Each structure stands twice: as C-alpha cells, then as structure tokens.
Amino acid sequence: MSIIQRGTNETATAADPAPPNSLPPAFGSISPEEAATVLRALPYGGIDDSTKAFRLPPAVQATVSPVIAAIRWGAVMFGMVFAAVDASNGELPVVQTLAVVLFVTTWRTLRPIRLASVRAPDRIFPYTDTVITSVAVGLSGSFQSPFIFSVLAVATVGAFGWGLPTGLVLLAVSMVGMWAGGQMFAEPGKALTDVEPQQAFILVASMVITVALSSFARSRLLDAERRRANLAGRLDMLAETNDLLHILNQVARTLPTSLDLREALLNARDQLRNAFDASVIALMILDDATGEWVPRIADGCSLSPSSTVETLPEPMQAAVDAERPILVHDLGTSVRGVSPQSASGIYTAISARDRTVGVLAVEHPDPNRYTDRDMRIMDGLSEVLALTVDNARSFRRLRTLGAEEERSRIARDLHDRLGQWLSYINFELERIITTDQAESPELNRLHSDVQTAIDELRETLRQLRSGVSEDTPLSAVAKELVERFNQRGGAVARFHVPNPDLRLPVPVENELLRVLQEALSNIDKHASANNVDVTWEVAGREGVLTISDDGRGFDPQRGVRDNAYGLVGMRERADVVGARLTVESTPGQGTTIKVHASNSLKESTL
C-alpha cells in the first residue's frame, strides 16, 4: 500500500511507482528538465549539446555557444594576424602552435564541451584542452606568444561553465603547461622567453580578472534564472490556487443552500462527483450515542448499516486517525477501499466544532488518478461539508422536535378537504349503484377503490394525530398502532409492555413512536412476515423499543445504499433525541430493530 498524507505543516511520502503517464528519469538522451530547457529556448533559436544542462535564462542560453565559438576563433584570428610574419619566415614553433590551436578550436566548435555537466568526462575535457593548448603556446613563446589569448579563452570557458574555482585551476594548469612546453620542445636557448616581472604580473592579473568576470557573469545569470523559475512557480501556484478557490466558491454557494439534511447530502454528492469525477462516494457519520459510524452517502458502493472504527475500510481508518486527507494510489494491491472495483482514492475526516463528526471517501477505478491538487480540493470541501452537515443536523433536530403542531394542521386540512371530498364521492357512488337497476362492475370496482382510499386516509390521519402527550404515554399510543396494524390483515403483531406505568419524556417517546410507525410500515410493505413482536420496556432512566419480525430479512454485510430511506429515516429520528438504533438481520430469518433511549434529552443533540 502507498498512502500519502498531507497536513498543514508536514508531508509524509511513500515510495510509489511512477504514474504511467509520467516520464522516466531519462527520456532518450536527455532528462525531462533538460527537455523543458530546450523547449524554452526554441523561440530564441534553440540550444546545442553544450548548454542543455546549463540552467540559464532561455534567451542567454541560446547565445552561449555562438559567443564561446566567437571567443575561441577571435583568439585564433588574433594569433594568426600577429604570427603571420614569423610563420612566413619559417618559424617552426609558431607553425606548430598554430596547427595545434586550429585543431583544438575546430574540434571544440564541432564537439563543444557540455558546460555545467556533472559527468566526469565532461569535467575532464576543459583540463585536457588547457594542457594541449598551453603546451603549444609555451612552444611559441609563452606570454609573448601571439596565441596567448587561446589559453585565456579555454580558462574563461571553464570558469563560465563551472565557476571561479575551476577557472583559477585552469589558469594554474595553463601556466604549468606553458612552462613545460617551453622547457621540453623549444630550441636550445629559447626554452624560456625573458619577460619582465612587471609585464608577467600584468598579464597574469589580466587573465585572473577575465576569468573572475566570466565567473561573475555566470553567477548573475544563474541567479536571474533562479528568480525567473521561482516567479514562474509562484505564478503556477497562484493559477492553481485560483482554480481551487473557484471550485470551493461553487461548492460553498451550493451546499449550504438547504437546511434539509437529505437534500444537503444529495447536493454534496453531486458536487463531489463533479469535482473528482468519482465512481464511488461514501460518507460515514459518527453516531454520538453509540460511537458507531453510520452511512449517509453510499454512491456506487454498499455500506454496513453501522460500523466501528476497526471495521471501517483501512484508508478511512487512516483518515480518522490522521485527521487530514489521505491519498492512496494503488487500491486493490495491498489495501482495499470502499469498493473492490476502485484503484485509487482520497479519504478525509470531517470535523465540526473541534471534533470529528464523519469521514468521507471518493474513489476512482483508475490507479494514480488523484494528485496533491485533488487533496487540497478535498481539504477545502471537507470543511464546507462539515459545516453544512452540522447545520442541517441541528436544524433537523429543532424542526423535528417542533413539528407536532404542523402535523396536527396537516391532519385537519386532509380531513376537511380531501376527506370530505372522498366521502361525498363515496355517497354518490352508493346512490348511483342502489338506484341503477343494471349492475355495473366498473362502478363496483370504483366504489371499492374509493373505500380503500378512505381507509388509507383514515389511517394516515390517525398516524398524524396520534402522538404522545403528558396524558397519553407511548405504551398506550403504540398499543393502538399495533391493533390497527393487525386490522390490515397479513402479519400478526403482538405488543408487550413490562412496565406500563414507567415512561420517558414526551419528545423522546414521540420520536420513538415515529420509529415504530416507520418500522411497521416497512414490515407491511417489504418483510413478508407472519409474526411481529413489539416490546416497549422502561427501566430506570432508559427505555428500549424492540421490533422483531420473522420475514425475509436481509444481509447487513451487503450494506445500505442511498435509497434505503426507511432505515435512514429511523436513524435520523433516533439521532434527534440522542437514542441508539441497532439493526440485526439474517436472510430468511427476519429482522430485529432496537432503539435505546435515555430518560433525558442530551444537550449535545439540541
């Protein structure tokens, strides 16, 4: 597994294989950096082999080789002009020096030295050129040789390519070479040319100054290139930051527009899918009452109805522990993500009010899909998402706890409007059927459908109007609800209340009643059960509501998808009053739902 963590002030990197679309360390004969240098210099005429490793401004880099060639040939031309007379008089040392200097200059024009190269052969070539040239110049008179500037040209090129120390060493080597050339190859009596000390000092000082100026020009040019590269990097970072701010601005304007938790989560899912091109999006929220993680978004995957930290996918565990985004390049090799089809992903903890409230995962089927840029986007999105989820949860709790009056108003409106119209239609159909001598199957079927609609409306009104109050405890309301469930036919429900005189606060029992209504509705529609047992037991400061059936059940390991609104709705209602909801189910053996509630509303849930 290769997991890359990013924080505000620290970076931990794992040794990952290079992405498939990345360049290898060497592409052909040049590295990617050298290739970029060549491309930058194209508008200025390009560069040759001598400067491809030299990190200079492109405009300067393209002119280095022509300038070096001009310096070399200028020195040769100067020597040829002043050596013309001696050469015409048959001075063999001058002719020999001219031949050597022409050869070296021509060779270095055709095969220039690779300046600033770190390869050993490239570092040796300036010294070999210096030895050959200086020995030849020593043969024709050393300091008084007309080709003395060829020695200076070699040292100047070396100082420009590798700095002042190299240039000074080349000057020292040239002095030794000229002395050796004069000693070994000159005619007797001409091994050394008498030079005034003052004249020799001036020549040596001039050569040192020239080499120093060449090195100074090199350092200034390199500094200019560093500033240019730094500025280019800052511009790239500003452009990327602008893109990130644009994305975060879009998300920040979209996510908080709704205080409905489900709508906010749907908006979050859409924004994450657009921002990351994700095939899998998973959001697990921490249940404060149980310490378990429950799914809120399960797009492209299946999640367990509840999980502990230990049973979360490994990358999500790492994100919770690190409290920062986690990048995984190679899912499926040594670590498994949320979906077995995913090959890469980003995972991050979601924090609100200085505590972790959830963990988010986005995954893609392609390896190495996400980069550091995506991690920075995820970091920004997680903060906006945390604020959105926290606000929606708080608003949902307040709205749910104050919804009883609205339920009563809706019940009155349904009774006064829809109920009266259905009753009128029912009476008219009965009158038509009784007065019409010819029997009409269509009218009888329509009359039966209207009767069914009236029964459904009555049951809906009962559920809307049924509620726990100071005078009517949950035990009484739940008993009536179970009796009406039995009247529908199908499954037989039994209600047990071990301690009917004990109860919890009205808001808590009201939410437990809605959980019971949703559970019985799910059993009636989906469970195909024969028997249902409902138990409401209060002991001390806690109460437990248990709903069990012997229906078809389901496999919790296969998980819960986004469309499992019944179970999600029950969890939301339990969360409103700080209750803990657990689900146990086995395929073919039924399902058991338990809700553990406290005798007082937790302050953290309000």
N, C-alpha and C positions, 0 to 999 in steps of 0.2 A: 504494500500500500504506500502511496505517496500522498501525504497530506501536507498542505501548505497553509500555515496560519498567518494572519496579518492582524496586527494591532496598531494602536496609535503610535507607540514609540518603539516597537520591537518587531523583528521579522525573523521567522524560522523557515528555512527552506529545506526541502528534501531533495535528494539526488534523483531527479526524474529523467527518463529518456527524453530526448529532444522531440518536440512535436513533429508529426510527419511533414508539415509544410515548412519547417524551419531549415535553414541552410546548415550544412555540416561545417566543421571548423575550417575546412579549406574547400573552396569551390573552384575546381580546376587548379590553377597555379597561384591564385590569389585568395585572400580571406575576404569575408563579407565586408569588413571595414575598408579594405583596400579597394574593393569593387565600388563601394559608395564614394570613395575619394576620386576614383576615375570618372564616375558619372558626374560628380560636381564640377570637375574640370573640363568636361566636354564643351560647354559654351565658350571656353577660352582657348580652344584648340586642342584640348586633351593633354595627357601626360605620357611619358615613356617609362621604360623599366627602371630608370634611375631614381624616380621620385614617387613611385607608387606607395612606398612605405613611409613617406615623409608627411607628417600631419601639419601641412601648411595651408593657408587660405588658397582656394582653388585658383584665383587669378594669379597669385605668385607662383604656385606650384607648376602651372602650365608654362611659365617662363624660365624656370630654373635651368633645365637642360640647355636651351639656347644660350643663356648667359654664361654658363660654365664652358660650353664649346667656344664661345667668343673669347673668353678669358684665355683659354688654352691656346687657341690659334693666334690670338693677339700677341701672346708671349713668343710664340714661334716666329711670327712675322717680324717682330722687333729684333729677334736674334738673327734672322736671315738678312735683314737690311744691314745691320752693323757687322755681320760676319761675311758679307759678300766679298769684300776686298781680300781678307785672309784666305777665304776659300778659293778665290781666283788665283792667288799666289801659291796654291798647292799646300796650304797648312792642313796636314792630315788630321790632327786632333779636332780642328774646327769642323771638318767634313764628317768625322766620326760622330761628334756630338750632334750635329745637325741630323744625321741619319737616325740616331737613337731617339732624339726628341720628336722627329717627324713620325717615327714608328709608334711611340707611346701615345702621342696626341691623336693620331689616326685611329689606333686601336681603341682608345677611350671614347672617341667620337662614335665609333661603330658599336662598341660594347661598354656603355657608361657604367660607372660604379653605382651600386644601389645605395644611395645616401640614406643614413639613419637606420640601416638594416642592422639587425642583431645577429645575423648569421655570421659564423666565424670566417668563412671565405670572403664575404663582403667587407669584413673589418680588416682583413689582411691586405687586400688589394691596394689601399692607399699607401701602405708601407712599402710594398714591392715597387709601386710606381715611383715612390720617393727615392728608394735606393738606386733604381736603374737611372733615373733622371739626374740625381745628384752626382753619381759616379761619372756619368757622361759629361756633366757640366764641370766637374773637377778636372777632367781630362783637358778641357779647353780653357782653363784659367780661373776656375772657382769664382770668386767675387768679381773678377774682371772679365768673366766670360760673357759674351753677348746673349747667352741663353740662361742667365741667372734668374730671369723672371719666370722661366718654365718651372724651376724649383719652387719659387714663390706661389705659382698657380696651383701646384699639387698640394702644398700645405694649406692654402686658402680653401680649396675644395674640401679637404679633410676637416678643417675647422667648421665649415658651414654644415657639413654632414653630421659630425659627431660632437661638436663643441670645442671650446678653447683648450682643454687638456690635450685632446687628440692633435689639434693644430700645433701646439707647442712641441709635443713629442715629435711630430713630423718635421718641424724645423730643426730640432736637435739631430734627428736622423740624417737630414739633408746636409747639415754641417759636417757630420762624421763622414757621410758619403762623398762629399766634395773633397775633403782632406784625403780620404782613401784613394779616390780617383786620381788626384794629383800625385800621390806617392807611388802608386802602382803602375800607372800607364803613361805618365808624361815622360818626355825625353829627359836624359840626364841634365841636371842644371835647371830644368823647368818644372820640377815636381811641385814646387810651391811658388806661387806668384807673390812677389813682395807687394803687400798692401799696407798702407799707412794705418796704424791702430785707430786713428780718428775716423778714417774712411770706413774701416771694417765695422766700427761701432755704429756708425750712422746706418750702414746697410743692414746690419742685424736688427737694430732698433726699428728701422722702417719695416722690415719683414715681420717682426713681432707685432707692431701696431696694425699692419694689414691683416694678419691672422686674427688679432683681437677684434678688429672691426667686423670681420666676417662672422666670428662667433657671436658678437653682439647683435648683428643683423638677424642671425638665426634665432637667438633667444627672443628678440622682439617679435619676429614673425610667428614663432610658436605661441607666444603669449597672446597675440592677436587671434590666432586660430582657436586657442582655448576659450577666449572670451566669446568668439563667434559661436563655438559649439555650446557653451553654457547658455548664451542667449537663445540659440535655436532650441535647446532643451526646455528652457523656460516657456518659450512660445508654444512648443508642443504640449507642455503641461497645461498652459492656460487654455489651449484649444480643447484638450480633453476635459479640463475642469468645466469649461463652458458647456460641453456636451452633457456632462454629469448633472450640472445644475438644471439644464433644460429638462432632462428626464425626471429629476426629483421634483421640479416645479410642476410638471404634468401630473405626477403621482400625488403630490401634496394637494393639488387643486381638485383631484378626483376622489381620493379615498375618503376624506373627512366629510364629504357632502351628505352622507347618510348616517344617521344615528341608529339605524336598524342594523343589528349585528350581522344578520344573514346577508343583507344587501351590501354591507361594508366588506364582508368576506368575499362575496362574488366580485365586487369591484377590485379587490386586492388580487384575486386570482387572475382576472383579465389583465391587470397592469403587469403582474409578474410574467404572464405568458408573453406579453408583447415585449417586455424589456429584455427577457432572457431567451426567448424562443424555446421555452421549456416544454418537454413532453411529460414531465412529472412535476407536480406541485403539491407539497404536503405541509400542513400547518398543524402542529400539536400544541394544545393549550394546557397549562398546568392547572389541575383542579386543587384549589386551596384546601378543601375539606378532606380530600383523600390522599393528596400528594401524588396522584396519578396523572398521566398525560392522556388527554382525550382528543380525538381528531376533530378539527374544524374545517379544514380543506383537504380533500383527498382526490385530486385531479390526476387521472392516469395511473392510479395505484389503489391498493386496498390496505386499510389500516385496521389494527385491532381496536375494538371498542374502548379499551383502556390499556395503558402500558405504564410500567415503572421505568425509571431511568435505565435500569440494567437491561430491559427488554427493547429499548429503542434501538433503531439501526445505529451501527457503530459511528458513522460520521455525525449523526445527530447527537449522540452522547458526547463526542469530542467537542461539538459546538457549545453544548450546555456547560461543559467543564471549562472551556476556554473563554466563554462569554465574548467571542469575537467570530467573524466569518472564518469558515474552514473551506478550503478548496481541495477537491480530490480529482486528480486527472485520470485515474485508471481504475474505476469501479469494476468489480467483477473478477479481478485477478486475485487479490488477497483480501479485499473487503467488499461487502455487499451494501448497496444503497437501499433506498426505499423500494425501488422497483428492480427486479432482476434483469430487465432489459436496458437499464441505464449504464452508461460507460463513464460519465463524468458528472460532477455536481458541485453546488455551493450550498453550505449549511451555515445557519447563524442563529444564535439565541436572540430572543426578543425580550427586551427589558422595558418596564414601565414603573415609575415611582421607585427607582433604585432596587428593583427585584426582577428576577427572571419570570416572565409570565408565559413564555411559549418558545417554540423552536420551529424554524422554517427551513424547508429544503426545496431546491429546484434542481432538476436533473435533466440530462440530455443523452440520447443514445450514442452520440459520437464521443470518443475519447479526446482529451485535451481541448474541449470545446470552450471552456471558460478561462479568463485571464485575470490578472490583477485589476484591470479596469472593471470587470464584472463584479469582483469582490468589493470594490469601492462603491459601486452602484448598490449592491446588496446591503452594505453597511448603512447607506443613507435610507434605503427603502425600509429596512427593518425598524428604524426609529419612527418613521411616519406610520408604519403598520402598527407598531406597538401603541402609539398614541391613539390611532383610530380604533383599535380593538378595545383598549381600555375605556375610551369614551363611550363606545357602543355598549359595552357590558354594563357600565354604570347607568347609562340611560335606560337600558332594558330592565335593570332591576327596579329603578324608580317607576318606570312605566307599568311593569307587571304588578308591583305592589299597589298601584293606584288605579288598576283597570276595572275593579268591580263595579264602580258606578257606570262606566261605559258599557259593560256587559249588560247591566240592567236596562240601560237606554236602548241598546240594540234589540234586546228581547221585547221590549214594549213596542218598538217600531215594527218588528216582524209580526207580532200578534195583531197590532192594529191595522196593518196594511196587508201584508201577504196572507196572514191567517184569515182575515175576513173575506178576502177575495177567493181563497180556496174553499172556504165554507160556502160562499154564495154559489160557486161553480158546482160544488158537490150537491147542494139542494136542487139546483136547476136540472142537473143530470138525473137525480132521483125522480123529479117531477116528470121529465120527458119519458123516462123508462116506464113509469107507472101509468102514464096516460096514453102512451103509444101501444096500440094493440099488437103491432108486428114487433117481434123480438129482434133486436139489433146487436149482434156480437161486438161490433165496433164500439157502440155506446157502453156496453157492459165492461169491455176492457178499459175504456177511457175512465169510467166511473171507478173501477178498481185502482187504476193508476193514480187518480186524484185522491182516493182514500189512503193509498200508500204515501203520497206526498204530504198529506195532512198528518199522518202518523210520524213521518220523519221530522216535520216541522215541530210537532209537539215535543218529540224527544230532544230536538235542538233547543227549544225554549226551556225545557226542564234543565238541560245542562247549563244553559246560560244563566238561568235564575237560581239554580242550585248553588249554594255556596255556604261556607262555614261562617257562623256568626257566634256571638257570645252565648246565644241561647241554643244554637244548633251545632253540636260538635261534628267532627269528621266521621265519627263512628255512625252517627245517625244518617248523614248525607250519603256516605259510602254504602250503607245497607240498602237505601232506596235505589242507588245507582245499580247495585248488583241485582236487585229484584227486577228492575227494568231490563237489564241485560238478559235475564232468564226468560223474560216475556217475548223476546225476539225469536226464541227457538234456537236450535243448534246446540252449542255447548252449554253445560250445566255449571253454574258458578255457585260457590259456597263462600260465605263471609264469616270470618272468625274475629271476635274482639275479646281477648282475655281480660282486659281491664277497661270496661266501658266508661267508668267514671273519671279516668285519667285522660288528660289531653295536653296538647301543645298550644302555643299562641295561635290566634286566628290567622294571621298572614301565612304562618308555616303550614297549617292544616289546609288552607285554601290552595296553596301550590301543590301539596300532596294530592289533593282531590283532582287537580288538573292532570297530574301524572297518572292517576288511576283511570281517569276518563280516556286519556290517550292510549294507555296500555290495553284497556278493554276494547277500544276501537280497533287497534292493531290485531288483537286476537280474533275479533269477529271477522275482519277482512282477510287476514293472511295466515293465521295459525292452523286452521282446520282442526281445532282442538275439540275433544269431547268433554273434558273436565277442566274447570278453572277454580283455583283456591286463592282467596284474597284474605290476608291477615293484617290486622292493624293492632299493634301492641305498643303500649306506652309503659315504660318502666323508669322511674326516677325522672331524670332530666332529658331522656332521649326516647325517641319513638322510631319504630321500624315498620314500614309498609312493604308487604311482600305479595307479589302477584305471580302465581305459578300456573302453567298450563301443560297439557300433555300433547301439544300439537306437533307440527313438523320440525320446529326448531331451526337452527342454523349453526354454521361453523364459525365461531368467533375468530379463528385464525385466518379465515378468508377476508375478514375485515369489514369495514363500513365505508361505503362510498358517499359521495356528496349528496346523493338523492335519498339517503336514509333519514328523511326529515322527522319521522316519528320518534326514533330513538334520540336523535339530536335534540328535538324539542323537549323531550323528557329531561335530558341532561341540563338543558338551559333552565328549565323550571326548578330543578333541584338546586342548581347553582345560585339562583336568585336568593334562596333562603339559607344558603350555606350547607345544604344537605349533600350526602354522598350516595350516588346511584351506581349500583353494580349490576352487571348482566351476566348470567350463566346460561349457556345453551348448548345442546348437543343435537345434531341432526337426527330426526326421528324420535327424540325423547322429550321434546318440549323445551320451554324457556322459563327461567326464574329471574324476576326483576326485584331487587331490594333497594329501598330508599331509607337511609339512616339520617334522621333529622334531630336537631338539638332543641332543647326547651326554650332557647332564646336566639334571636337573630344575631349573627356575628356582625360586629361592627365593620369588618373588612368587606362584607358583602353589600353594604349600603352605599 
